[in-house]
Amino acid sequence: MPEHPSFPLSPQARVVRLKTRRGEFAALRTGPADGPYRGTVLLLPGYTGSKEEFAPLFPHLTAAGYRAVAVDARGQYETDGPDDEQAYRQDALSRDVLAQAETLEGPVHLVGHSMGGHLARAAALADARPFASLTLLSSGPAQVGEGRQSQVKLLLGALETMTMAQVWEAMQKLRPVTAPPVEAERLRARWLRTHVSHLRVVGRQLLVEADRTAELAALTSLPKHVIYGDEDDTWTAAQLEDMAIRLRAHRTVLAGTGHSPNLQRPAETAGALIGFWSGVRRDGGDAGAAPHQHERAAGA
């Protein structure tokens, strides 16, 4: 960690401050310049990620007529956060998501990547009414797998004794960023701006996250979509498939893809999202789609 080898920027996106009843959040916003639009997409990044990791999806979503808003969570990169660890509990962060959704013009399609998927799930379970659909992108049913657990525990231990700068240097020795110097420096700056309390609380949550699939499946009026790569290394493909089946969710599997389809296969990921949303009625529910339809995208 950080997991992602790139820090993409999008010329189509505007950097904005999303003002809500729970404070301001740093966001990237894009969409059709004029004319009608088909809906708004609220995108939540993963544990050590940020809003910029959704930028490769933006051109495709805009071309299809969607507005997209990718948000840094409280204490994540360009969104400020307090030292108080209570602010980073999952219930608090999910209330932030609901406040963000209130500011957006609907219908609002909620998409969460990895940890962001757990946060999206918690928000929908607290109040599904703001959302036209929910997509879990490479986000599993419960705590992360053994390999990722070891990484998170190592990080949490390091954060107890080292500064953020020292942790970054240690991570580079173990798994150096393979990116051009300018991009590598952006990744380092993002790391240094992420609040240590956010990393601690959210990291601990990833180690104990409960399986809430049955609760989510009970929200029968909320259309659900599960997207993942068949080479995901945070949850197994079998775990993700089982979750999708239990949710009776639309399912898209991207062949030859790991944990970040938004970065590795943006065109296919966006296409899967757009195809799913096209079957969602504006009043909720699937417009004639099979309850657990399965798509499999071929490798590039």
GUKE-190110 format. One record per residue: chain; x, y, z of N, C-alpha, C in turn. Coordinates in steps of 0.2 Angstrom, whole numbers, plus 2048, in hexadecimal, padded with zeros to 3 digits. Each point is the difference from the previous one (the first is absolute). Layout:
! GUKE-190110
A/X/Y/Z/X/Y/Z/X/Y/Z
...
***
This chain:
! GUKE-190110
A/804/7FA/800/7FC/806/800/804/806/800
A/7FF/805/7FC/7FA/801/7FC/800/7FB/7FA
A/7FA/7FD/7FE/800/7FB/7FB/801/802/7F9
A/7FE/806/7FF/7FF/802/7F9/806/803/7FD
A/802/7FE/7FA/806/802/7FD/7FF/807/7FC
A/7FA/803/800/7FF/806/7FC/7FC/805/804
A/800/806/7FE/7FD/805/803/7FD/805/7FB
A/7FB/7FD/7FC/7FD/803/7FA/7FD/807/801
A/801/804/7FC/7FC/807/800/7FC/800/7FA
A/7FA/804/800/7FC/800/7FA/7FE/807/7FE
A/802/802/7FA/7FF/807/7FE/7F8/802/800
A/7FC/7FB/800/7F9/801/800/7FD/802/807
A/804/7FE/805/7FD/801/807/802/806/803
A/7FB/803/804/801/806/804/801/7FE/807
A/805/803/804/801/7FF/807/7FB/805/803
A/7FC/7FD/805/7FB/804/803/800/7FE/808
A/7FD/804/803/7FF/7FF/807/7F8/7FF/801
A/7FF/7F9/802/7F9/7FE/801/7FD/803/807
A/7FC/805/800/7FD/802/806/7FA/7FC/802
A/801/7FD/806/7FA/7FC/803/7FF/803/807
A/7FA/7FD/803/7FE/801/807/806/7FD/805
A/804/7FC/7FD/805/7FD/805/807/803/7FE
A/800/805/7FD/807/803/7FE/801/800/7F8
A/806/802/7FF/802/800/7F9/805/7FA/7FE
A/7FF/7FE/7FA/804/7FA/7FE/803/802/7F9
A/807/7FE/7FF/803/801/7FA/7FD/7FB/7FB
A/7FF/803/7FA/7FD/7FB/7FB/802/802/7F9
A/800/7FB/7FB/801/801/7F9/7F9/800/7FD
A/7FE/804/7FC/7F9/800/7FD/801/801/7F8
A/7FC/7FC/7FD/800/801/7F8/7F9/7FE/7FE
A/7FF/802/7FA/7F9/7FE/7FD/7FF/803/7F9
A/7FA/7FF/7FD/7FE/803/7FA/800/808/801
A/803/804/7FB/801/807/801/7F9/803/800
A/7FB/7FD/7FC/7FA/803/7FF/7FB/7FB/7FE
A/7F9/801/800/7FB/7FC/7FE/7FE/7FB/805
A/7FC/7FB/7FF/7FE/7FB/805/805/7FB/802
A/7FF/7FE/806/805/7FB/802/7FC/7FA/803
A/803/7FA/801/7FD/7FA/802/800/7FF/807
A/804/803/804/800/7FF/807/807/802/803
A/801/800/806/806/801/803/803/7FA/804
A/807/800/7FF/803/7FA/803/805/803/806
A/7FF/7FD/806/804/802/806/805/7FA/801
A/806/802/7FF/806/7FB/800/804/800/807
A/801/7FA/803/803/800/807/807/7FC/7FF
A/806/803/801/806/7FC/7FF/801/7FB/806
A/806/7FC/7FF/802/7FB/805/804/803/805
A/803/7FC/804/803/801/806/806/805/7FF
A/805/7FF/7FC/806/804/7FF/7FF/804/7FA
A/7FA/800/7FD/7FF/804/7FA/7FE/807/800
A/7FD/802/7FB/7FD/807/800/7FB/801/7FA
A/7FD/805/800/7FB/802/7FA/803/7FF/7F9
A/807/802/800/803/800/7F9/800/7F9/7FD
A/7FF/7FB/803/801/7F9/7FD/7F9/7FE/7FC
A/7FB/804/801/7FB/800/7FB/800/804/7FA
A/805/804/7FF/801/804/7FB/800/7FD/7F9
A/803/7FA/7FF/7FF/7FC/7FA/7F9/7FE/7FE
A/7FB/800/804/7FA/7FF/7FF/7FC/806/7FD
A/802/806/802/7FD/806/7FE/7FE/801/7F9
A/805/7FF/7FB/7FE/801/7F9/7FA/7FC/7FE
A/800/7FA/802/7FB/7FB/7FE/7F9/802/803
A/800/801/806/7FA/802/804/7FD/806/7FD
A/804/805/7FF/7FE/807/7FD/7FD/7FF/7F9
A/803/7FC/7FC/7FE/7FE/7F9/7F9/7FD/800
A/7FF/7FC/805/7F9/7FC/801/7FB/805/803
A/802/806/802/7FB/804/803/7FF/801/807
A/805/7FD/804/800/800/807/805/805/803
A/7FD/803/805/805/805/805/803/7FB/805
A/806/801/801/804/7FC/805/803/805/805
A/800/7FD/806/803/804/806/804/7FB/804
A/806/800/800/805/7FC/804/802/804/806
A/800/7FD/806/801/804/806/805/7FC/804
A/804/805/803/805/7FD/805/7FC/800/807
A/800/7FA/803/7FD/800/807/803/804/805
A/7FD/801/806/803/804/805/807/7FE/802
A/805/804/800/806/7FE/802/804/7FD/7FA
A/7FD/800/7FA/803/7FC/7FA/803/805/7FB
A/806/801/7FF/804/804/7FC/7FD/808/801
A/7FC/802/7FB/7FF/808/800/7FA/801/804
A/7FD/7FC/804/7FA/801/805/803/800/807
A/800/806/803/802/800/807/7FD/7FC/805
A/803/7FE/805/7FD/7FC/805/803/802/807
A/7FC/7FE/805/803/802/807/804/7FA/803
A/804/801/805/803/7FB/804/7FC/7FB/803
A/7FA/802/802/7FB/7FB/803/7FF/7FA/7FC
A/801/7FA/803/7FF/7FA/7FC/7F9/7FF/7FF
A/7FB/802/804/7F9/7FF/7FF/7FE/803/7F9
A/803/805/7FD/7FE/802/7FA/801/7FC/7FA
A/803/7FA/801/802/7FC/7FB/7FD/7F9/801
A/7FC/7FF/805/7FC/7FA/800/7FB/7FF/7FA
A/7FF/7FA/7FF/7FC/7FF/7FA/7F9/803/800
A/7FD/800/806/7F9/804/800/801/807/7FF
A/805/803/802/801/807/7FF/802/802/7F9
A/804/7FC/7FC/802/801/7F9/7FA/7FE/7FC
A/7FB/7FB/802/7FA/7FF/7FC/7FC/806/800
A/7FF/803/806/7FC/806/800/803/806/7FC
A/806/800/7FF/803/805/7FC/7FE/7FE/7F8
A/800/7FA/7FF/7FD/7FE/7F9/7F9/802/7FF
A/7FC/7FF/805/7F9/802/7FF/7FF/808/7FF
A/805/803/804/7FF/808/7FF/803/802/7F9
A/805/7FC/7FE/802/802/7F9/7FB/7FF/7FB
A/7FC/7FA/800/7FB/7FE/7FC/7FA/806/800
A/7FF/803/805/7FB/805/801/801/806/7FC
A/807/801/7FE/801/806/7FC/800/7FF/7F9
A/7FF/7FA/7FE/801/7FE/7F9/7F9/7FF/7FC
A/7FF/802/7FA/7FA/7FF/7FC/7FF/7F9/7FE
A/7FA/7FD/801/7FF/7F9/7FF/7FF/7FF/7F9
A/7FF/7F9/7FE/801/7FB/805/807/7FF/801
A/802/7FE/806/807/7FF/803/802/7F9/800
A/804/7FE/7FC/803/7F9/800/806/800/804
A/800/7FC/805/806/7FF/805/805/7FB/7FE
A/806/801/800/805/7FB/7FE/806/801/805
A/802/7FA/803/805/800/805/805/7FB/7FE
A/807/802/800/805/7FC/7FE/803/7FD/807
A/801/7F9/801/803/7FD/805/7FE/803/807
A/804/803/804/7FD/803/806/7FA/804/7FF
A/801/804/7FA/7FA/805/7FF/7FA/7FC/7FE
A/800/7F9/7FE/7FA/7FC/800/7FD/7FF/806
A/804/7FE/805/7FE/7FF/807/7FC/806/803
A/803/806/7FE/7FD/806/802/7FA/802/7FD
A/7FF/7FE/7F9/7FA/801/7FC/7FB/7FB/803
A/802/7FA/802/7FB/7FB/802/7FD/803/807
A/804/803/804/7FE/802/807/7FB/806/7FF
A/802/804/7FB/7FB/806/7FF/7FA/7FE/7FD
A/800/7FB/7FC/7F9/7FE/7FD/7FC/7FC/805
A/803/7FC/805/7FD/7FD/805/7FD/805/805
A/803/806/801/7FE/805/804/7FA/803/7FD
A/800/802/7FA/7FB/803/7FC/801/7FF/7F9
A/7FC/7FC/7FD/801/7FE/7F9/7FC/805/7FB
A/7FC/804/803/7FB/805/7FC/804/804/7FB
A/806/803/802/803/805/7FB/803/7FC/7FA
A/800/7FA/800/804/7FC/7FB/7FC/7FD/7FB
A/801/801/7F9/7FD/7FC/7FB/803/7F9/7FF
A/806/7FF/802/803/7FA/7FF/806/800/805
A/803/7FA/801/806/7FF/803/805/7FB/7FD
A/806/802/7FE/805/7FC/7FD/806/7FF/805
A/801/7F9/801/806/7FF/804/806/7FE/7FB
A/805/804/800/805/7FF/7FB/806/7FD/804
A/802/7FA/7FF/806/7FC/803/7FF/801/807
A/7FA/7FF/803/7FF/801/807/7FC/7FA/803
A/804/7FC/804/7FD/7FA/803/7FB/800/805
A/7FE/7FA/802/7FA/7FF/805/802/802/807
A/807/7FF/802/802/801/807/807/802/800
A/804/7FE/806/807/803/800/804/7FD/7FA
A/805/804/7FF/805/7FF/7FB/803/7F9/801
A/803/7FD/7FA/803/7F9/801/806/800/804
A/803/7FA/801/806/800/804/806/804/7FE
A/801/800/7F9/806/803/7FE/7FF/808/801
A/7FB/802/7FF/7FE/808/801/800/801/807
A/7FE/7FB/804/800/802/807/807/801/803
A/804/7FC/7FD/807/800/803/803/807/7FE
A/7FE/803/7FA/803/806/7FE/7FD/806/804
A/7F9/7FF/802/7FD/805/804/803/800/807
A/801/7FA/803/803/800/806/807/803/801
A/804/7FE/7FA/806/803/800/800/808/800
A/7FC/802/7FC/7FF/808/7FF/7FE/803/807
A/7FB/7FD/803/7FD/802/807/806/800/805
A/804/7FB/800/805/800/805/805/805/7FE
A/802/802/7FA/805/805/7FE/7FD/807/802
A/7FA/801/7FF/7FD/806/802/800/802/807
A/801/7FB/804/801/801/808/806/803/802
A/806/7FF/7FC/806/801/802/804/805/7FB
A/7FD/801/7FA/803/804/7FA/7FC/805/7FE
A/803/806/7FD/7FD/805/7FD/7FD/7FE/7F9
A/7FB/803/7FD/7FE/7FF/7FA/805/800/7FB
A/805/804/800/805/801/7FB/805/7F9/801
A/801/7FE/806/804/7FA/801/7FD/7FA/7FE
A/7F9/800/801/7FC/7FA/7FD/801/800/7F9
A/7FF/805/7FD/800/801/7F8/807/7FD/7FE
A/806/802/803/806/7FE/7FE/801/7F8/801
A/7FD/7FE/806/801/7F9/801/7FC/7FC/7FB
A/7FA/802/7FE/7FC/7FD/7FB/803/800/7F9
A/804/805/7FE/803/800/7FA/806/7FB/800
A/803/7FF/805/805/7FA/800/7FD/7F9/7FF
A/7FA/800/803/7FD/7F9/7FF/7FC/7FF/7FA
A/7FD/806/7FD/7FC/7FF/7FA/801/807/7FD
A/805/802/7FC/801/807/7FE/7FA/801/7FA
A/7FF/807/800/7FB/802/7FB/803/800/7F9
A/7FD/7FD/7FB/803/800/7FA/7FC/804/7FB
A/802/807/801/7FD/805/7FC/805/806/7FE
A/7FE/804/7FC/805/805/7FE/800/805/806
A/806/803/801/802/804/806/7FA/805/802
A/7FD/804/7FB/7FB/804/802/7FA/7FD/803
A/7FE/7FA/7FD/7FA/7FC/803/802/7FD/806
A/806/7FE/801/802/7FD/807/800/805/805
A/802/806/7FF/7FF/806/804/7F9/801/802
A/7FC/800/7FC/7F9/801/801/7FD/7FB/805
A/802/7F9/7FF/7FE/7FB/804/803/801/807
A/806/802/801/803/802/806/7FC/805/804
A/7FF/806/7FC/7FC/805/803/7F9/7FE/802
A/7FD/7FC/7FD/7F9/7FD/802/801/7FD/806
A/805/7FB/801/801/7FC/806/801/805/806
A/804/805/7FF/802/805/806/7FA/804/802
A/7FB/801/7FB/7FB/804/802/7FA/7FC/803
A/800/7F9/800/7FB/7FC/803/801/800/807
A/7FB/801/804/800/800/807/802/7F9/803
A/804/800/805/802/7FA/803/7FA/7FD/804
A/7FC/804/802/7FA/7FD/804/7FC/7FC/7FB
A/7FF/803/7FA/7FC/7FD/7FB/803/7F9/7FF
A/806/800/7FE/804/7F9/7FF/7FF/7FB/805
A/801/802/807/7FF/7FC/805/7F9/7FD/801
A/7FB/804/800/7F9/7FE/802/7FE/7FC/7FA
A/801/802/7FA/7FD/7FC/7FA/804/7FA/7FF
A/807/800/801/803/7FA/800/7FE/7FB/805
A/7FF/802/806/7FD/7FB/805/7F9/7FD/7FE
A/7FC/804/7FD/7FA/7FE/7FD/800/7FB/7FB
A/805/801/7FB/801/7FB/7FB/802/7F9/803
A/803/7FF/806/802/7FA/803/7FA/7FC/803
A/7FB/804/801/7FA/7FD/804/7F9/801/7FD
A/800/803/7FA/7FA/801/7FC/7FB/7FA/800
A/7FA/801/803/7FB/7FA/800/7FD/7FF/7F9
A/7FE/7FA/7FF/7FC/7FF/7FA/7F9/802/800
A/7FE/805/7FD/7FA/803/800/7FC/7FF/7FA
A/802/7FB/7FC/7FC/7FE/7FA/7F9/7FF/801
A/7FE/7FC/805/7F9/7FE/801/7FC/807/801
A/803/805/804/7FC/806/801/7FF/804/7F9
A/806/800/7FC/7FF/804/7FA/7FB/7FC/7FB
A/801/7FA/800/7FB/7FC/7FC/7F9/802/801
A/7FE/801/807/7FA/801/802/7FD/807/7FD
A/804/804/7FE/7FE/807/7FC/7FE/7FE/7F9
A/7FB/7FD/7FF/7FE/7FD/7FA/7FE/806/7FB
A/7FF/806/802/7FE/805/7FC/806/804/7FD
A/806/7FE/802/806/803/7FE/804/7FC/7FB
A/801/802/7FA/803/7FC/7FB/808/800/802
A/803/7FA/7FF/807/7FF/802/804/7FD/7FB
A/806/802/800/805/7FD/7FB/806/7FF/803
A/803/7FA/7FE/807/7FE/803/805/800/7FA
A/805/803/800/805/800/7FB/807/7FE/803
A/803/7FC/7FD/807/7FE/803/804/7FD/7FA
A/807/800/801/804/7FC/7FC/801/7F9/802
A/801/7FB/7FC/801/7F9/802/807/7FF/803
A/804/805/800/807/800/803/801/804/806
A/7FA/802/803/800/804/806/804/7FD/806
A/804/803/803/804/7FD/806/7FE/803/807
A/7FB/804/800/7FD/802/807/7FB/7FC/802
A/7FB/7FE/7FC/7FB/7FA/801/801/7FB/7FA
A/7FE/7FA/801/801/7FB/7FB/7FA/801/7FB
A/801/7FE/7FA/7FA/800/7FB/7FA/7FC/803
A/802/7FB/803/7FB/7FB/803/7FB/804/805
A/804/804/804/7FC/804/805/7FC/805/7FD
A/802/803/7FB/7FD/806/7FD/7FA/7FD/7FC
A/801/7FA/7FD/7FA/7FD/7FC/7FB/7FE/805
A/802/7FD/806/7FB/7FE/804/7FC/805/803
A/803/806/802/7FD/806/802/7FB/802/7FB
A/802/801/7FA/7FB/802/7FA/7FA/7FC/800
A/801/7F9/800/7FA/7FC/800/7FC/801/806
A/803/800/806/7FB/801/806/7FD/807/7FF
A/803/805/7FD/7FC/806/7FF/7FB/800/7FB
A/800/7FB/7FC/7FC/800/7FA/802/806/7FB
A/806/802/800/803/806/7FD/802/7FE/7F8
A/7FF/805/7FC/803/800/7FA/808/7FF/801
A/803/7FC/7FC/807/7FF/801/804/800/7FA
A/806/804/801/805/801/7FA/807/7FD/802
A/802/7FC/7FD/807/7FD/801/805/802/7FA
A/805/804/802/805/802/7FB/806/7FB/800
A/801/7FD/7FB/805/7FB/7FF/807/803/800
A/805/7FD/803/807/802/800/801/807/804
A/7FB/801/804/800/807/804/801/7FF/808
A/804/804/803/801/7FF/807/7FB/805/804
A/802/803/805/7FC/803/805/7FD/807/7FE
A/803/803/7FB/7FE/807/7FE/7FE/800/7F9
A/7FA/7FD/7FE/7FE/801/7F9/7FF/807/7FE
A/7FE/805/804/800/807/7FE/806/802/7FD
A/806/7FE/802/806/802/7FE/803/7FB/7FA
A/7FF/7FA/801/802/7FB/7FB/7FC/7FF/7FA
A/7FA/800/801/7FB/7FF/7FA/7FB/806/800
A/801/806/800/7FB/805/801/7FB/800/7FB
A/801/7FF/7F9/7FB/800/7FB/7FB/7FA/801
A/802/7FA/802/7FC/7FA/801/7FC/801/807
A/803/803/805/7FD/802/806/7FA/805/7FF
A/802/805/7FD/7FB/805/7FF/7FA/7FD/7FB
A/802/7FC/7FB/7FA/7FD/7FC/7FC/7FC/804
A/803/7FC/805/7FC/7FC/804/7FB/804/805
A/803/805/803/7FC/805/804/7FA/802/7FC
A/801/803/7FA/7FB/803/7FC/7FB/7FB/7FE
A/802/7FA/7FE/7FB/7FB/7FE/7FC/7FE/805
A/802/800/806/7FC/7FE/806/7FB/806/802
A/803/806/800/7FB/806/801/7FB/801/7FB
A/801/7FE/7FA/7FB/800/7FB/7FA/7FC/801
A/801/7FB/804/7FA/7FB/802/7FD/802/807
A/802/806/803/7FD/802/806/7FB/805/7FF
A/7FA/7FF/802/7FB/805/800/801/806/804
A/7FE/806/7FE/801/806/804/7FD/800/807
A/7FB/7FB/801/7FD/800/806/802/7FA/804
A/806/7FD/7FE/803/7FB/804/7FE/7F9/7FD
A/804/7FB/801/7FE/7F9/7FD/803/7FF/7F9
A/800/7FA/7FE/803/7FE/7FA/7FA/800/7FA
A/802/803/7FB/7FB/801/7FA/801/7FA/7FC
A/7FD/7FA/802/800/7FA/7FC/806/7FC/800
A/805/802/804/806/7FC/800/800/7FA/805
A/804/7FB/7FE/800/7FA/805/803/802/806
A/7FD/7FD/806/802/802/807/808/7FF/801
A/803/7FB/7FD/807/7FF/801/803/7FF/7F9
A/7FF/804/7FB/803/7FF/7FA/808/800/800
A/803/7FC/7FC/807/800/801/803/802/7F9
A/805/805/800/804/801/7FA/807/7FE/801
A/804/7FE/7FB/807/7FF/801/803/803/7FA
A/805/805/802/803/804/7FB/807/7FC/7FF
A/801/800/7F9/806/7FD/7FE/806/804/802
A/806/7FC/800/806/804/801/802/804/7FB
A/804/805/801/802/805/7FB/805/7FD/7FB
***
